[in-house]
Amino acid sequence: MTDLTVSLDHTLVTRETFGPTIQGEGPSTGRRCGFVRLGGCNLTCNWCDTPETWDASRFDLRATLTRRTVRDIVTRALEGDPDLIVITGGEPLLHQQQDGWLSLLAALRGALVEVEVETNGTQAPNAHTTMLVTRFNVSPKLAHAGDPASKRIRPEALRALAETGKAAFKFVCQAAADVAEVTRFTEAHDLDPARVWVMPEGTDVPTLSARMAEIADPAILAGFNVSNRLHVAIWGDEKGR
């Protein structure tokens, strides 16, 4: 961010803005909301369900991503009068140095809506982001995501997010062994189990159901919350829902 000027003419690279829909994951599951999906990511999860936001080896990012004004983004996000806007990606906190980032957050808070940012936990929020964001949904990636630990685990960023007092931590699990990995992770990084949500990985109902049946009991025993992927249970892998 080059200055602190807020302008609706500032721009951000987006994949899509959609809603009203519902938040399908984490502590706000089931809440009516709008979504802003930004482009770009610093991780390469092998099960990523939005690779068109970052994977230039499979997608023409000039076609899948569009630079749009904050005015356009906010107008679309607020259609249907949701009281919650979720900013996701990709990795949205990569945009913190863009003028459009502050303008987007300021415009949304000026519209008197809550702002929830979904992040992979590798980027520390700056002071302006922390002030304007209502909640951070932090989703650190486990070993099954495929990236090396040195890339997907950044202790200083996790600590900064936890210290905001606004963070919930959400882990994608495929099996019971992943829940044990979450336990080791939370202990290593001093995360409160009451602020942890565990959810199944999958983009169809049979996969979600099978994995939920495997991970729910060990997650509960570990003191974690459990979340489904409600949007997948309703609409499958349909984009823009």
KOLKEDO-629869 format. One record per residue (C-alpha): residue number from 1; x negated, y negated, z; residue in three letters. Coordinates in nm, 2 decimals. Layout:
residues N
+-----+--------+--------+--------+-----+
!   i !      u !      v !      w !  aa !
+-----+--------+--------+--------+-----+
! NUM !      X !      Y !      Z ! ala !
...
+-----+--------+--------+--------+-----+
end
This chain:
residues 241
+-----+--------+--------+--------+-----+
!   i !      u !      v !      w !  aa !
+-----+--------+--------+--------+-----+
!   1 !   0.00 !   0.00 !   0.00 ! met !
!   2 !  -0.16 !  -0.32 !  -0.12 ! thr !
!   3 !   0.05 !  -0.55 !   0.09 ! asp !
!   4 !   0.36 !  -0.55 !   0.31 ! leu !
!   5 !   0.59 !  -0.71 !   0.05 ! thr !
!   6 !   0.93 !  -0.53 !   0.02 ! val !
!   7 !   1.09 !  -0.54 !  -0.32 ! ser !
!   8 !   1.36 !  -0.34 !  -0.49 ! leu !
!   9 !   1.15 !  -0.38 !  -0.81 ! asp !
!  10 !   0.87 !  -0.17 !  -0.67 ! his !
!  11 !   0.86 !   0.18 !  -0.82 ! thr !
!  12 !   0.80 !   0.54 !  -0.72 ! leu !
!  13 !   0.75 !   0.86 !  -0.92 ! val !
!  14 !   1.05 !   1.08 !  -0.87 ! thr !
!  15 !   1.18 !   1.42 !  -0.97 ! arg !
!  16 !   1.54 !   1.36 !  -0.88 ! glu !
!  17 !   1.78 !   1.18 !  -0.65 ! thr !
!  18 !   2.11 !   1.36 !  -0.57 ! phe !
!  19 !   2.40 !   1.39 !  -0.34 ! gly !
!  20 !   2.61 !   1.36 !  -0.15 ! pro !
!  21 !   2.52 !   1.72 !  -0.04 ! thr !
!  22 !   2.41 !   1.88 !   0.29 ! ile !
!  23 !   2.08 !   1.92 !   0.46 ! gln !
!  24 !   2.02 !   2.29 !   0.43 ! gly !
!  25 !   1.73 !   2.34 !   0.67 ! glu !
!  26 !   1.60 !   2.25 !   1.02 ! gly !
!  27 !   1.75 !   2.05 !   1.30 ! pro !
!  28 !   1.99 !   1.85 !   1.07 ! ser !
!  29 !   2.13 !   2.17 !   0.90 ! thr !
!  30 !   2.49 !   2.10 !   0.77 ! gly !
!  31 !   2.47 !   1.73 !   0.79 ! arg !
!  32 !   2.61 !   1.54 !   0.49 ! arg !
!  33 !   2.33 !   1.35 !   0.32 ! cys !
!  34 !   2.16 !   1.22 !   0.00 ! gly !
!  35 !   1.83 !   1.35 !  -0.13 ! phe !
!  36 !   1.53 !   1.17 !  -0.28 ! val !
!  37 !   1.28 !   1.41 !  -0.43 ! arg !
!  38 !   0.94 !   1.25 !  -0.51 ! leu !
!  39 !   0.67 !   1.39 !  -0.73 ! gly !
!  40 !   0.32 !   1.52 !  -0.65 ! gly !
!  41 !   0.19 !   1.77 !  -0.39 ! cys !
!  42 !  -0.15 !   1.85 !  -0.25 ! asn !
!  43 !  -0.07 !   2.22 !  -0.19 ! leu !
!  44 !   0.01 !   2.50 !  -0.43 ! thr !
!  45 !   0.24 !   2.74 !  -0.24 ! cys !
!  46 !   0.29 !   3.05 !  -0.45 ! asn !
!  47 !   0.66 !   3.07 !  -0.36 ! trp !
!  48 !   0.73 !   2.69 !  -0.40 ! cys !
!  49 !   1.09 !   2.64 !  -0.52 ! asp !
!  50 !   1.01 !   2.29 !  -0.68 ! thr !
!  51 !   0.69 !   2.35 !  -0.87 ! pro !
!  52 !   0.81 !   2.11 !  -1.14 ! glu !
!  53 !   0.71 !   1.83 !  -0.90 ! thr !
!  54 !   0.34 !   1.91 !  -0.91 ! trp !
!  55 !   0.24 !   2.21 !  -1.13 ! asp !
!  56 !   0.10 !   2.08 !  -1.45 ! ala !
!  57 !  -0.01 !   2.43 !  -1.56 ! ser !
!  58 !   0.35 !   2.53 !  -1.60 ! arg !
!  59 !   0.54 !   2.21 !  -1.65 ! phe !
!  60 !   0.50 !   1.89 !  -1.85 ! asp !
!  61 !   0.50 !   1.65 !  -1.56 ! leu !
!  62 !   0.56 !   1.36 !  -1.80 ! arg !
!  63 !   0.89 !   1.51 !  -1.87 ! ala !
!  64 !   0.99 !   1.64 !  -1.52 ! thr !
!  65 !   0.88 !   1.32 !  -1.33 ! leu !
!  66 !   1.00 !   0.97 !  -1.38 ! thr !
!  67 !   0.88 !   0.64 !  -1.24 ! arg !
!  68 !   1.19 !   0.45 !  -1.11 ! arg !
!  69 !   1.26 !   0.13 !  -0.93 ! thr !
!  70 !   1.35 !   0.14 !  -0.56 ! val !
!  71 !   1.67 !  -0.03 !  -0.66 ! arg !
!  72 !   1.77 !   0.26 !  -0.88 ! asp !
!  73 !   1.66 !   0.52 !  -0.63 ! ile !
!  74 !   1.85 !   0.36 !  -0.34 ! val !
!  75 !   2.17 !   0.30 !  -0.54 ! thr !
!  76 !   2.18 !   0.66 !  -0.64 ! arg !
!  77 !   2.09 !   0.80 !  -0.30 ! ala !
!  78 !   2.37 !   0.60 !  -0.13 ! leu !
!  79 !   2.64 !   0.72 !  -0.36 ! glu !
!  80 !   2.92 !   0.87 !  -0.16 ! gly !
!  81 !   2.82 !   0.68 !   0.15 ! asp !
!  82 !   2.60 !   0.94 !   0.34 ! pro !
!  83 !   2.46 !   0.83 !   0.67 ! asp !
!  84 !   2.15 !   1.04 !   0.63 ! leu !
!  85 !   1.89 !   1.03 !   0.34 ! ile !
!  86 !   1.63 !   1.30 !   0.31 ! val !
!  87 !   1.31 !   1.21 !   0.13 ! ile !
!  88 !   1.13 !   1.53 !   0.01 ! thr !
!  89 !   0.90 !   1.65 !  -0.26 ! gly !
!  90 !   0.64 !   1.77 !  -0.34 ! gly !
!  91 !   0.47 !   1.59 !  -0.05 ! glu !
!  92 !   0.63 !   1.25 !   0.00 ! pro !
!  93 !   0.37 !   1.12 !   0.24 ! leu !
!  94 !   0.12 !   1.11 !  -0.05 ! leu !
!  95 !   0.31 !   0.80 !  -0.16 ! his !
!  96 !   0.24 !   0.60 !   0.16 ! gln !
!  97 !  -0.02 !   0.38 !  -0.02 ! gln !
!  98 !   0.23 !   0.29 !  -0.29 ! gln !
!  99 !   0.42 !  -0.04 !  -0.26 ! asp !
! 100 !   0.74 !   0.14 !  -0.34 ! gly !
! 101 !   0.71 !   0.36 !  -0.03 ! trp !
! 102 !   0.76 !   0.08 !   0.22 ! leu !
! 103 !   1.02 !  -0.08 !   0.00 ! ser !
! 104 !   1.22 !   0.25 !  -0.01 ! leu !
! 105 !   1.21 !   0.30 !   0.36 ! leu !
! 106 !   1.30 !  -0.06 !   0.44 ! ala !
! 107 !   1.59 !  -0.06 !   0.19 ! ala !
! 108 !   1.73 !   0.26 !   0.33 ! leu !
! 109 !   1.71 !   0.15 !   0.69 ! arg !
! 110 !   1.85 !  -0.19 !   0.59 ! gly !
! 111 !   2.15 !   0.01 !   0.46 ! ala !
! 112 !   2.19 !   0.15 !   0.81 ! leu !
! 113 !   2.13 !   0.51 !   0.73 ! val !
! 114 !   1.90 !   0.76 !   0.90 ! glu !
! 115 !   1.59 !   0.86 !   0.71 ! val !
! 116 !   1.44 !   1.21 !   0.73 ! glu !
! 117 !   1.11 !   1.28 !   0.57 ! val !
! 118 !   1.01 !   1.64 !   0.48 ! glu !
! 119 !   0.64 !   1.69 !   0.49 ! thr !
! 120 !   0.39 !   1.98 !   0.48 ! asn !
! 121 !   0.20 !   1.85 !   0.78 ! gly !
! 122 !  -0.13 !   1.77 !   0.61 ! thr !
! 123 !  -0.08 !   1.39 !   0.59 ! gln !
! 124 !  -0.07 !   1.16 !   0.89 ! ala !
! 125 !   0.21 !   0.90 !   0.89 ! pro !
! 126 !   0.09 !   0.53 !   0.90 ! asn !
! 127 !   0.24 !   0.28 !   1.14 ! ala !
! 128 !   0.50 !   0.14 !   0.90 ! his !
! 129 !   0.62 !   0.49 !   0.80 ! thr !
! 130 !   0.65 !   0.59 !   1.17 ! thr !
! 131 !   0.84 !   0.28 !   1.25 ! met !
! 132 !   1.10 !   0.32 !   0.97 ! leu !
! 133 !   1.15 !   0.70 !   0.96 ! val !
! 134 !   1.41 !   0.85 !   1.19 ! thr !
! 135 !   1.28 !   1.21 !   1.18 ! arg !
! 136 !   0.99 !   1.40 !   1.03 ! phe !
! 137 !   1.07 !   1.76 !   0.92 ! asn !
! 138 !   0.72 !   1.90 !   0.93 ! val !
! 139 !   0.68 !   2.24 !   0.75 ! ser !
! 140 !   0.32 !   2.37 !   0.79 ! pro !
! 141 !   0.25 !   2.65 !   0.55 ! lys !
! 142 !   0.15 !   3.00 !   0.67 ! leu !
! 143 !  -0.10 !   3.24 !   0.51 ! ala !
! 144 !   0.16 !   3.39 !   0.28 ! his !
! 145 !   0.18 !   3.05 !   0.09 ! ala !
! 146 !  -0.15 !   3.13 !  -0.06 ! gly !
! 147 !  -0.36 !   2.82 !   0.00 ! asp !
! 148 !  -0.67 !   2.85 !   0.23 ! pro !
! 149 !  -0.62 !   2.75 !   0.59 ! ala !
! 150 !  -0.87 !   2.46 !   0.54 ! ser !
! 151 !  -0.63 !   2.31 !   0.28 ! lys !
! 152 !  -0.29 !   2.38 !   0.44 ! arg !
! 153 !  -0.38 !   2.31 !   0.81 ! ile !
! 154 !  -0.49 !   1.96 !   0.91 ! arg !
! 155 !  -0.50 !   1.94 !   1.29 ! pro !
! 156 !  -0.54 !   1.56 !   1.30 ! glu !
! 157 !  -0.23 !   1.52 !   1.08 ! ala !
! 158 !  -0.03 !   1.76 !   1.29 ! leu !
! 159 !  -0.13 !   1.58 !   1.61 ! arg !
! 160 !  -0.04 !   1.24 !   1.46 ! ala !
! 161 !   0.30 !   1.37 !   1.35 ! leu !
! 162 !   0.37 !   1.53 !   1.69 ! ala !
! 163 !   0.27 !   1.21 !   1.87 ! glu !
! 164 !   0.53 !   1.01 !   1.68 ! thr !
! 165 !   0.79 !   1.18 !   1.91 ! gly !
! 166 !   1.00 !   1.21 !   1.59 ! lys !
! 167 !   0.88 !   1.54 !   1.45 ! ala !
! 168 !   1.04 !   1.88 !   1.43 ! ala !
! 169 !   0.83 !   2.17 !   1.30 ! phe !
! 170 !   0.98 !   2.41 !   1.05 ! lys !
! 171 !   0.81 !   2.74 !   0.94 ! phe !
! 172 !   0.91 !   2.95 !   0.64 ! val !
! 173 !   0.88 !   3.32 !   0.72 ! cys !
! 174 !   0.91 !   3.63 !   0.51 ! gln !
! 175 !   0.86 !   3.90 !   0.78 ! ala !
! 176 !   0.83 !   3.95 !   1.16 ! ala !
! 177 !   0.45 !   3.93 !   1.13 ! ala !
! 178 !   0.49 !   3.57 !   1.01 ! asp !
! 179 !   0.68 !   3.48 !   1.33 ! val !
! 180 !   0.38 !   3.61 !   1.53 ! ala !
! 181 !   0.16 !   3.38 !   1.31 ! glu !
! 182 !   0.39 !   3.09 !   1.40 ! val !
! 183 !   0.34 !   3.17 !   1.77 ! thr !
! 184 !  -0.04 !   3.16 !   1.73 ! arg !
! 185 !  -0.01 !   2.84 !   1.53 ! phe !
! 186 !   0.21 !   2.66 !   1.79 ! thr !
! 187 !  -0.02 !   2.76 !   2.07 ! glu !
! 188 !  -0.33 !   2.65 !   1.88 ! ala !
! 189 !  -0.18 !   2.31 !   1.81 ! his !
! 190 !   0.01 !   2.26 !   2.13 ! asp !
! 191 !   0.35 !   2.24 !   1.97 ! leu !
! 192 !   0.66 !   2.26 !   2.19 ! asp !
! 193 !   0.86 !   2.58 !   2.09 ! pro !
! 194 !   1.18 !   2.39 !   2.15 ! ala !
! 195 !   1.08 !   2.16 !   1.86 ! arg !
! 196 !   1.01 !   2.46 !   1.62 ! val !
! 197 !   1.26 !   2.61 !   1.37 ! trp !
! 198 !   1.19 !   2.93 !   1.19 ! val !
! 199 !   1.37 !   3.01 !   0.86 ! met !
! 200 !   1.36 !   3.28 !   0.59 ! pro !
! 201 !   1.19 !   3.23 !   0.26 ! glu !
! 202 !   1.40 !   3.30 !  -0.05 ! gly !
! 203 !   1.61 !   3.15 !  -0.32 ! thr !
! 204 !   1.90 !   3.40 !  -0.32 ! asp !
! 205 !   2.15 !   3.53 !  -0.06 ! val !
! 206 !   2.03 !   3.89 !  -0.04 ! pro !
! 207 !   1.67 !   3.79 !   0.01 ! thr !
! 208 !   1.77 !   3.53 !   0.28 ! leu !
! 209 !   1.99 !   3.78 !   0.46 ! ser !
! 210 !   1.73 !   4.06 !   0.47 ! ala !
! 211 !   1.46 !   3.83 !   0.59 ! arg !
! 212 !   1.68 !   3.65 !   0.84 ! met !
! 213 !   1.76 !   3.99 !   0.99 ! ala !
! 214 !   1.39 !   4.06 !   1.03 ! glu !
! 215 !   1.28 !   3.73 !   1.17 ! ile !
! 216 !   1.57 !   3.61 !   1.39 ! ala !
! 217 !   1.51 !   3.83 !   1.70 ! asp !
! 218 !   1.14 !   3.78 !   1.73 ! pro !
! 219 !   1.18 !   3.40 !   1.67 ! ala !
! 220 !   1.44 !   3.38 !   1.95 ! ile !
! 221 !   1.22 !   3.58 !   2.19 ! leu !
! 222 !   0.93 !   3.34 !   2.11 ! ala !
! 223 !   1.15 !   3.05 !   2.22 ! gly !
! 224 !   1.20 !   2.91 !   1.86 ! phe !
! 225 !   1.51 !   2.78 !   1.70 ! asn !
! 226 !   1.64 !   2.96 !   1.39 ! val !
! 227 !   1.76 !   2.80 !   1.07 ! ser !
! 228 !   1.90 !   2.95 !   0.75 ! asn !
! 229 !   1.87 !   2.78 !   0.41 ! arg !
! 230 !   2.23 !   2.68 !   0.40 ! leu !
! 231 !   2.22 !   2.52 !   0.05 ! his !
! 232 !   2.08 !   2.84 !  -0.09 ! val !
! 233 !   2.35 !   3.04 !   0.08 ! ala !
! 234 !   2.61 !   2.82 !  -0.08 ! ile !
! 235 !   2.47 !   2.73 !  -0.42 ! trp !
! 236 !   2.18 !   2.98 !  -0.48 ! gly !
! 237 !   1.88 !   2.83 !  -0.66 ! asp !
! 238 !   2.09 !   2.56 !  -0.84 ! glu !
! 239 !   1.89 !   2.24 !  -0.87 ! lys !
! 240 !   2.03 !   1.91 !  -0.74 ! gly !
! 241 !   2.23 !   2.07 !  -0.46 ! arg !
+-----+--------+--------+--------+-----+
end
